[in-house]
């Protein structure tokens, strides 16, 4: 399970960065994106996906978390 960094871009979108792969890609969807639940399956613009444990609230960004490769990966 790699550590990934999720940060907000100047335009308001999100990017996910995986240091071990030197991969930075735009986030196109997040499974849970409400005030009371944030995380789950994250789909990237290149079609790959990662899974992070859902959090009870939206975290302040940037944030580094452990992630599993998702089904799209």
N, C-alpha and C positions, 0 to 999 in steps of 0.2 A: 504494500500500500504506500504509494508515494505521498509526500507532502505537496500540496498545491496551494498557490496563492490566488485569491480572487480579489480583484480590485475594480473600482468604477472608473470608466473613462471620462474624459472631459465632456463628451456628448451625452453622458448618462447611462451608457450601456455597461456591460460587465465583460471582463476578460479573465481567463483562467490560465495560469502559468505553471508548468511542470518543469522544475529546474533540472531533474535528471535527464529529461529528453530535450531540454532547451526549446520547449514548445510553449508558445503563447497564442491563444486563439480566442476569438469572440464567443461569448455565451449566447446561444439563440433561445434556450428555454431552461427553466428551472421547474422541477416537479411541484415543489411547494414554495409559493412566493406570496405569503400573506403576512400580516402583522403578528399572527400567532403561531406560524409554522414556516420555516425557511430551510430549504435544502432538498435532499433526495437526489433523483437523477438529474444531472446537468448535461445538456446536449450542446456540443460545440459546433461552430460553423463548418468545420471539416467533416462532420458526421460522426465523430467519436463522442463518447460519453463517459462520464465519471459519476460515482455515487458518493455523496457525503451524508453522514447521519443528520437527519432533520434536527433543527434547533428550535427552541420554543419561541424565539423572536428573531427579527432581522438583526444580524450583527453589524457593528460598525466596520466599515471597509477601509483599508485592505485587511484581509484576514488570511491566515495560513491554517489549513486543516488537513487531516489525513483523508485520502480518497481511494476508492476502489475503481478499477476500470469497469465501465458499464458494458451493457450488451452491444452498444454501437462501436466499441473500441477495438 
